[in-house]
Amino acid sequence: MTTVVFLPGLHGDAKTWEPTVRALPDDLPATALDLPAEPDLDTLVDEVARQIATGSVVVGHSLGGVVAMHLAERHPSLLAGLVLVTAPVGTEDPEAAAARAARAADLGPEEYEEIALDGMEAVYFGDRGHDPQVRAERLRAARGYGPARFAAHSVALGARPDRSAFPAQAPCPVLIVGASHDQVVPTGEQRRWAEGNGAGGDSSDAQRVTYVEIPETGHMLPVETPEELATAISDWWRRTAA
């Protein structure tokens, strides 16, 4: 039986995915992983690969999407399907990457938590970034994630390769999930990425690359609309596996 494996984004942990996992149908078993505190993307991915069974569907959010694409490249036999949720596409400006890595280095817990909570209005749709429950979940995840992971992942994220043409070249079917109001990975960029890799036409048909956009959402889809995200994943996988 196919297992869905969820990989979190920056500042996120395995528990971030719990609402999405609960919303999946009973016949689609799932698990969520924490990403190891490794600054080298190859090493990070190889450690993740040891926790994934052959024939899994891997779902990555944001940084988790970067890891998932690298996983598909280095360990293609593990994947039956790949879901990329608001995942970055291109490389990062070297100066910006170096600045983030320097900012992330040697942070204490309180300093790191301030960074994790900073600018939440740009990460969530509408007023969600000011919602006390949303902020509490962000802080809970950040405390589980911790400054050591943030420092390591800031380096790994800055060294990511360009994935503009990746979905069409992936070793398995790919679902790209965009958010209607993403300010971190702009919505228009996600649409162009999907279209440039062959997504389009009737979304009820099985395609090599499929694009779904969830309305009234920002970058943090797993927290904002976990039920809709679970439905998008399960519906796509039913069509793909049929």
N, C-alpha and C positions, 0 to 999 in steps of 0.2 A: 504494500500500500504506500502511496506517495505521502511523504511528510513535507509540510511547509516549514521552512526555517527562516525566522525573522532576525535581521541584523539592525541594531539601532543606529541613530545618527549621533552627531556631536552633542554632548551633554546628556545623552540618553542611555538607558540600561535595558536589560531584558524585560523588566517589569513595565516599562513604557508600552510594551506591546500587549499587555494582558487584556485590555478591552477588545482589541482586534482579534486576538486568539479566541476569546470567549464568543465572539460574534460569528466565527466560522461555523459552517455546518458540522455536525457530529462525524460525518464520514470523511472529513478532511483533517487528520491529526496534525498538530503543529507544536513547535517549540520555539523559544526565543533564546538567543545567546547574548552574552556580554562580549564586547570586543576587547581583546587583550591590549595592554598598555605597551604597544610596540610602535616605535617611530618609523621603522622600515616597512613599507607597504608589502613587499614580498614576504617578509617574515610574519607580519600580521596575518596575511591571507593564508599562509601555510599552517599557522596555528588554528585558524578557523576551520580549515579544510579537514583537520583531524577530528572535528566534532560533527561532521556532516556525512550522512549515509549517501551512497550512490543512488541516483534517481530522485533526489529531492528538488522541490521548488524553493528557490532562495529569494526572499524578499528583503531588499535593502532600502532604508530611508536615508536620504541625504548622504552623509559620510558612509553609512551602511550600503548605499547604492554604489559608491566608489569601490568599496571592498567587494561587493557582489560581482561587479564587472571584472575586477582583477581576478577574483576567484574563478570566474568562468573562463578566463584566458589561461590561467595556470593549472586549473584542475577541471577541464571541461567534462570529463566523464561523470562528475558528481551531480551535474545539473540536468533535470528534466524540464525545468522552466525557470525563468528569471523575471522578477518584478522589481522595477526601479521606481521608487516613490520620491518625487521631487529631488532627483539626483543631479549633482553638478555634471556638466557636459565637458567643458574645455579645461585647459590647464589654468593654473592660477598665476597672476603676475608675480614674478620672483620677489620683488620688493615687498609686495603686500603679504606674501607667504612668509617671508623672513620676519616682517614686523609682527605678524600674529604669533609665530613661533617664539620670538623673543618675549612678547607679552605673556605668553603662556608658561614660560620657563620659571621654575622655582617659586611658584605661587603657594601661599599658605591656604588652608581650607576656606577661611573667611574671604580672602581676596578672590579666590576662584568662584565662590558662590555669588559674589557681587557681579562678576563677569557673566555668569550664567543667567542672572536675572536682568541684566542690563539690556535695554532695547527690545523688550518682549513685544512691544506694539508692532514692530516690524516683522516679527516671526509668526504671529497669529493673525487671523482675520478679524477685522473690526475691533471691537472692544474686548475680545477674549484675552488679550495680553494683560488686561487689568483685572480680570476675574480672580478673586481670592483662591478659588479651588484650582484654577489653572496654574496660578503662581505657586501654590503649595505643591502641586505635582511636579512642576519644574524644579523646585528646590529639593524635593525628595529624590528625583532622578539625579540631580547634580551631586547630591551627597553620596549616592551610591556609585556614581561615575568617578568623581574625585579629580583633584588637580593633576595627579600623575598621568591619568589617561588623557586629560585635556592637553597636557604638554606633548605627549607622544603623538596623539592623533593630529595635533596642529601641524606637526612636521610631516606626517604621512599624507595629510590632505593637501599640503602645499606641493608635494612631489607627484601628485596624480598625473597620469598621462592624458592626452586629449582623447576623448571618446566620441567625437562627433559622428564617426562612421561605425561605431561598435555594434549597435543593436542589429543591423542587417548582417553583421559578420558573426554574431554570437552562435555558440554551438547548440542552442536550444531556442524555442519560442520565447519572445520577450513581451512583457506588458509594461508600458510606461504610464505611470499615474501622475498626472499634473494637478496642481491646485489652481483654482480660478483667480486667486489674488496673491500669488506667491511673490514676495519682494526679495527673497533670498536667492532663489533660482527662478528668474522671471518666467511667468506663464508663457509669454510669447516665445521665449527660447525653448521651452519644453515642447510646444506645438511644432515649431520648425524642426526640432531634433527628430521628433516622431515622424513627421511628414517626409523629411529628408531620408529616412530609413525605411520608407515603404508603408507606413501606417496610413490608413484611410479607408474609404469605402464603407461597407456595411459592417458595423461593429458586432453584429450577431454571427458573422462568419469567422471561422478560425483563420488567423493570419500569422505570418512569421513575426511581424511586429505590430502590436496593437496599442492604441492610445486611448486612455480614458481620463476625462477631466472632471474633478469633483467640485461642484459649485459652492460658493460662499465658504471657501477655505483658504488658509494661508499655508505657510511652509510646514507647519506641524500637523500634518494630516493624521498621524497615528493617535494624537491626543484630541484633535478637534472633532473628527468624524470617523471614529473607529468602525462603526457599523457599516457605513457606506464604503469604507475602504475594504472591509472584509467581503462585502457583497461583490465589489468590483473584482477582487482576486478570485473568489470562488466561481463566479459566473465565467470569467475568462478561462479558468482552468478546466471547467466542465466542457467548454467548447473546444479547447485545445486538446484535451485528453480523449475526446470522443472519436 
